[in-house]
């Protein structure tokens, strides 16, 4: 949870927002309208949708210092190509093993795949087996942490947002060692935490300042070696925004084309299928590009709550526009005159 965040920053980074080299371009969208319930197939064309300039698998002989800084301290150390990025805190209390991105990012979706070895000896106090963190400064950061307590069954995954030196949003769940895939998607003040492909937690309370990306292990206050966390990759993943709604997993067909499914519209009270009208569409890849009023949501008389083309199953419920006859009222479906 960034317990040692104030000690982890090393080196300098570029100020500002997206600094990944070249600009993303958004040219066309097809189709340009769809139901407020979402699920409409769309295709975007443009440029620089598949930028990978900051992807890394750490299989070279040395750390790529154009991308990463070594932030290890105390008895902590990192090694690369043995294989990938290996983290080892050593046994000295307060030690850290990890790396920090050289570039800063504002809007981003980084995915990391990490293998954490099984714990056989338990620490005297909680330790951080692995943390993925978007770090602005010691008072403002968000993090995904796998921690190990003092006994079996106390491995936890925690997502936290820290603003002004205090935790403003957090969520924890039991977790396991082994291989996990973590993503943090950040767009403005909103951050989404994904674990193994599922949304784990989200918050709208982060700061609007560029952050650096960090991966590390820390033994915190325990004289305990956190060794063997193997970071397999770090990938910058493209995402799309319809209004304020995120499409975190579009298919990038090429640098010039991507496709996906529209999200449902949501009004200011977070009610599904509650908005009709035009929305801005943004693509975040090598940079962020937004087209104003690029897609139109419209209401449907029947709201589809299950639509499975694979099995040819479609279930619907009638909305208030259709539930108005005495016949439907007599069936207990409500309605009005």
C-alpha positions as CSV (number, residue, x, y, z in Angstrom):
1,X,0.0,0.0,0.0
2,X,2.9,2.4,-0.5
3,X,4.1,2.1,3.1
4,X,7.5,3.2,2.1
5,X,6.5,5.5,-0.7
6,X,8.5,8.5,0.6
7,X,11.8,6.5,0.2
8,X,11.1,5.0,-3.2
9,X,11.5,7.8,-5.7
10,X,14.8,7.9,-7.5
11,X,16.0,10.0,-10.5
12,X,14.0,12.6,-12.4
13,X,11.0,12.3,-14.7
14,X,9.3,14.4,-17.3
15,X,6.6,16.8,-16.0
16,X,3.2,16.8,-17.7
17,X,0.9,14.2,-19.1
18,X,1.3,11.6,-21.8
19,X,4.9,11.5,-22.9
20,X,5.1,8.3,-24.9
21,X,6.6,9.7,-28.1
22,X,4.1,10.4,-30.8
23,X,0.5,11.5,-30.9
24,X,-2.5,9.3,-31.2
25,X,-5.0,10.2,-33.9
26,X,-8.7,9.4,-34.0
27,X,-10.2,9.6,-37.5
28,X,-13.5,7.7,-37.8
29,X,-16.0,5.7,-35.8
30,X,-18.4,3.1,-37.1
31,X,-21.1,2.8,-36.1
32,X,-21.7,6.3,-34.8
33,X,-24.8,5.6,-32.6
34,X,-26.3,2.9,-30.5
35,X,-28.5,2.0,-27.5
36,X,-28.0,3.4,-24.1
37,X,-27.7,-0.1,-22.7
38,X,-24.4,-0.5,-24.6
39,X,-23.1,-3.6,-26.2
40,X,-22.9,-2.1,-29.7
41,X,-19.9,-3.2,-31.8
42,X,-17.8,-0.3,-32.9
43,X,-14.6,0.2,-35.0
44,X,-12.2,3.2,-34.6
45,X,-9.7,4.2,-37.2
46,X,-6.7,6.5,-36.7
47,X,-3.0,6.3,-35.9
48,X,-0.8,5.2,-33.1
49,X,-3.4,2.9,-31.4
50,X,-0.8,0.2,-30.7
51,X,2.1,2.2,-29.2
52,X,4.5,-0.1,-27.3
53,X,7.5,2.1,-26.6
54,X,7.4,1.5,-22.9
55,X,6.6,-2.2,-22.9
56,X,9.2,-4.4,-21.3
57,X,9.8,-8.0,-20.5
58,X,13.2,-7.5,-18.8
59,X,14.9,-10.2,-20.9
60,X,18.0,-8.1,-21.8
61,X,21.3,-8.4,-20.0
62,X,20.8,-5.1,-18.2
63,X,18.1,-2.8,-17.0
64,X,16.9,-0.4,-19.7
65,X,17.7,2.9,-18.1
66,X,15.8,4.8,-20.8
67,X,12.6,3.3,-19.3
68,X,13.4,2.4,-15.6
69,X,15.3,3.5,-12.5
70,X,16.5,1.0,-9.8
71,X,14.8,2.2,-6.6
72,X,16.2,-0.6,-4.4
73,X,17.4,0.3,-0.9
74,X,18.8,-1.3,2.2
75,X,19.7,-4.9,1.4
76,X,17.2,-4.9,-1.5
77,X,18.3,-5.7,-5.1
78,X,16.9,-6.4,-8.6
79,X,18.2,-8.6,-11.4
80,X,17.1,-8.9,-15.0
81,X,17.2,-11.7,-17.6
82,X,17.3,-14.3,-14.9
83,X,14.5,-14.5,-16.1
84,X,12.6,-11.2,-16.4
85,X,12.7,-8.8,-13.4
86,X,13.5,-10.6,-10.1
87,X,13.0,-8.7,-6.8
88,X,14.8,-9.6,-3.5
89,X,14.6,-7.4,-0.4
90,X,17.2,-9.2,1.6
91,X,16.7,-9.6,5.3
92,X,17.5,-6.1,6.6
93,X,14.5,-4.4,8.0
94,X,13.1,-1.6,5.9
95,X,14.6,-2.8,2.6
96,X,13.0,-2.4,-0.8
97,X,13.6,-4.1,-4.2
98,X,12.1,-2.5,-7.3
99,X,12.0,-0.2,-10.3
100,X,10.4,3.1,-11.2
101,X,9.5,4.4,-14.7
102,X,11.6,7.2,-16.0
103,X,8.6,8.8,-17.7
104,X,5.6,10.2,-16.0
105,X,2.0,9.5,-17.2
106,X,-1.4,11.1,-16.7
107,X,-3.9,8.9,-18.5
108,X,-2.7,5.3,-18.8
109,X,-3.4,1.6,-18.5
110,X,-0.4,-0.4,-17.5
111,X,-0.6,-4.2,-17.1
112,X,1.9,-6.2,-15.2
113,X,2.2,-10.0,-14.9
114,X,3.9,-11.2,-11.8
115,X,4.8,-14.6,-10.3
116,X,5.0,-14.6,-6.5
117,X,6.5,-17.8,-5.0
118,X,4.7,-19.7,-2.2
119,X,5.4,-18.5,1.3
120,X,6.7,-21.3,3.6
121,X,8.1,-19.3,6.5
122,X,6.0,-16.4,7.9
123,X,7.3,-13.0,8.9
124,X,7.1,-11.5,12.4
125,X,5.0,-8.6,10.9
126,X,3.3,-7.9,7.6
127,X,5.4,-7.6,4.5
128,X,4.7,-6.5,1.0
129,X,5.2,-9.4,-1.5
130,X,4.6,-7.1,-4.5
131,X,3.2,-3.6,-5.2
132,X,2.2,-1.9,-8.4
133,X,2.0,1.8,-7.8
134,X,1.2,5.0,-9.6
135,X,3.2,7.5,-7.6
136,X,2.9,11.3,-7.7
137,X,4.7,12.0,-4.4
138,X,4.8,10.7,-0.9
139,X,1.3,12.0,-0.1
140,X,-0.4,11.2,-3.4
141,X,-0.4,7.7,-5.0
142,X,-2.6,4.7,-5.8
143,X,-1.4,1.2,-5.4
144,X,-2.2,-2.5,-5.9
145,X,-0.4,-4.5,-3.1
146,X,-0.1,-8.2,-2.3
147,X,0.8,-8.4,1.4
148,X,1.6,-11.4,3.7
149,X,0.7,-11.5,7.3
150,X,2.2,-13.5,10.1
151,X,0.3,-16.8,9.5
152,X,-1.1,-19.0,6.8
153,X,-4.2,-17.7,5.1
154,X,-3.3,-14.1,5.6
155,X,-2.3,-13.2,2.0
156,X,-4.3,-10.2,0.9
157,X,-4.7,-8.0,-2.2
158,X,-5.4,-4.4,-1.4
159,X,-6.2,-1.5,-3.8
160,X,-5.7,1.9,-2.2
161,X,-5.9,5.6,-3.2
162,X,-4.0,8.0,-1.1
163,X,-4.6,11.8,-1.5
164,X,-3.0,14.4,0.7
165,X,-1.3,11.8,2.9
166,X,-4.4,9.9,3.8
167,X,-6.2,6.9,2.4
168,X,-9.4,8.2,0.7
169,X,-10.5,4.9,-0.9
170,X,-9.5,1.3,-0.3
171,X,-10.6,-2.3,-0.8
172,X,-9.0,-5.6,0.2
173,X,-9.6,-9.3,-0.4
174,X,-7.9,-12.6,0.3
175,X,-5.4,-13.6,-2.4
176,X,-3.0,-16.3,-3.3
177,X,0.6,-16.5,-4.4
178,X,1.5,-17.7,-7.9
179,X,0.9,-15.9,-11.2
180,X,-1.4,-12.8,-11.2
181,X,-2.1,-10.1,-13.8
182,X,-2.7,-6.6,-12.5
183,X,-3.8,-3.5,-14.3
184,X,-4.3,0.1,-13.1
185,X,-6.3,2.3,-15.5
186,X,-6.2,6.0,-14.8
187,X,-8.3,8.6,-16.6
188,X,-8.2,12.0,-15.0
189,X,-9.2,11.5,-11.3
190,X,-10.7,8.1,-11.8
191,X,-8.7,4.9,-11.3
192,X,-9.8,1.4,-12.0
193,X,-8.0,-1.7,-10.5
194,X,-8.2,-4.9,-12.5
195,X,-7.0,-8.3,-11.2
196,X,-6.8,-11.3,-13.5
197,X,-9.1,-9.6,-16.0
198,X,-11.9,-8.6,-13.6
199,X,-12.6,-5.1,-12.1
200,X,-11.5,-5.3,-8.5
201,X,-12.1,-1.8,-7.3
202,X,-12.5,1.8,-8.7
203,X,-12.3,5.3,-7.3
204,X,-13.0,8.8,-8.6
205,X,-10.8,10.5,-6.0
206,X,-7.3,10.5,-7.3
207,X,-5.3,13.7,-8.0
208,X,-5.0,15.1,-11.6
209,X,-1.2,15.1,-11.6
210,X,1.1,12.9,-13.7
211,X,2.6,9.9,-11.9
212,X,5.4,7.5,-12.3
213,X,4.9,3.7,-12.4
214,X,6.6,1.5,-9.8
215,X,6.9,-2.2,-9.2
216,X,8.5,-3.3,-5.9
217,X,8.7,-5.7,-2.9
218,X,9.3,-4.4,0.6
219,X,9.9,-6.2,3.9
220,X,8.5,-3.2,5.8
221,X,9.6,-3.4,9.5
222,X,10.3,-7.2,9.5
223,X,13.8,-8.7,9.3
224,X,12.6,-11.0,6.6
225,X,13.7,-11.7,3.0
226,X,10.9,-11.2,0.4
227,X,12.6,-13.0,-2.4
228,X,11.6,-14.4,-5.8
229,X,8.8,-12.1,-7.0
230,X,9.3,-12.4,-10.8
231,X,7.8,-9.6,-12.9
232,X,7.2,-11.1,-16.3
233,X,6.0,-8.0,-18.2
234,X,4.9,-4.4,-18.1
235,X,2.6,-3.4,-21.0
236,X,1.0,-0.1,-21.9
237,X,-2.5,-1.1,-23.0
238,X,-4.8,1.1,-25.1
239,X,-8.3,2.0,-23.8
240,X,-11.3,4.0,-25.0
241,X,-13.7,6.3,-23.2
242,X,-17.3,7.0,-24.2
243,X,-18.3,10.1,-22.2
244,X,-17.1,9.0,-18.8
245,X,-17.4,5.3,-19.4
246,X,-14.3,3.1,-20.0
247,X,-13.7,0.3,-22.5
248,X,-10.6,-1.2,-20.9
249,X,-10.2,-4.1,-23.2
250,X,-10.6,-3.0,-26.9
251,X,-9.0,-5.2,-29.5
252,X,-6.1,-3.3,-31.2
253,X,-6.1,-4.8,-34.7
254,X,-3.2,-2.6,-35.8
255,X,-1.8,0.9,-35.0
256,X,-4.5,2.2,-37.3
257,X,-7.6,0.3,-36.2
258,X,-9.3,-1.0,-33.1
259,X,-12.6,-2.5,-32.2
260,X,-14.8,-3.2,-29.1
261,X,-18.2,-2.9,-27.5
262,X,-19.8,0.3,-26.3
263,X,-20.3,0.6,-22.6
264,X,-23.8,1.5,-21.2
265,X,-24.5,5.2,-20.6
266,X,-24.6,6.3,-17.0
267,X,-26.0,9.6,-15.7
268,X,-24.6,11.7,-12.9
269,X,-26.3,9.4,-10.3
270,X,-24.5,6.3,-11.8
271,X,-27.8,4.9,-13.1
272,X,-27.4,2.5,-16.0
273,X,-29.2,3.2,-19.3
274,X,-30.1,6.7,-18.1
275,X,-28.5,8.9,-20.7
276,X,-29.3,9.6,-24.4
277,X,-27.5,12.1,-26.6
278,X,-24.0,12.7,-27.9
279,X,-20.9,11.9,-26.0
280,X,-17.2,12.6,-26.5
281,X,-15.0,9.6,-27.4
282,X,-11.4,9.4,-26.3
283,X,-8.6,6.9,-27.2
284,X,-5.6,6.6,-24.8
285,X,-2.6,4.9,-26.4
286,X,0.6,6.7,-27.3
287,X,-1.2,9.9,-26.2
288,X,-4.7,10.9,-25.5
289,X,-7.0,12.1,-28.3
290,X,-10.7,13.2,-27.9
291,X,-13.3,13.8,-30.5
292,X,-16.3,15.8,-29.3
293,X,-19.9,14.6,-29.8
294,X,-18.5,11.6,-31.7
295,X,-21.1,9.0,-30.7
296,X,-24.8,9.2,-30.0
297,X,-26.7,7.1,-27.4
298,X,-30.4,6.6,-27.9
299,X,-33.2,4.9,-25.7
300,X,-34.8,1.6,-26.7
301,X,-38.3,0.7,-25.8
302,X,-37.1,-2.7,-24.6
303,X,-34.0,-2.8,-22.5
304,X,-31.9,-5.9,-23.3
305,X,-30.5,-7.5,-20.1
306,X,-29.1,-10.6,-21.7
307,X,-28.0,-10.9,-25.3
308,X,-25.9,-14.0,-26.2
309,X,-25.3,-14.3,-30.0
310,X,-23.3,-17.5,-29.3
311,X,-26.3,-19.4,-28.0
312,X,-29.0,-17.3,-29.7
313,X,-30.5,-16.3,-26.4
314,X,-32.0,-12.9,-25.8
315,X,-33.9,-11.8,-22.7
316,X,-35.6,-8.4,-22.4
317,X,-37.7,-6.5,-19.9
318,X,-40.4,-4.0,-21.0
319,X,-39.7,-0.4,-19.9
320,X,-42.1,2.3,-18.8
321,X,-42.8,3.2,-22.4
322,X,-44.4,-0.2,-23.2
323,X,-45.9,-1.2,-19.8
324,X,-49.2,0.7,-20.0
325,X,-52.1,-1.6,-20.9
326,X,-54.6,-3.1,-18.4
327,X,-53.6,-6.6,-19.6
328,X,-50.0,-6.1,-18.5
329,X,-51.2,-4.6,-15.3
330,X,-53.4,-7.6,-14.5
331,X,-50.3,-9.8,-14.9
332,X,-48.6,-7.9,-12.2
333,X,-46.3,-6.0,-14.4
334,X,-47.3,-2.5,-13.2
335,X,-47.5,0.4,-15.6
336,X,-49.9,3.3,-15.8
337,X,-52.5,5.0,-17.9
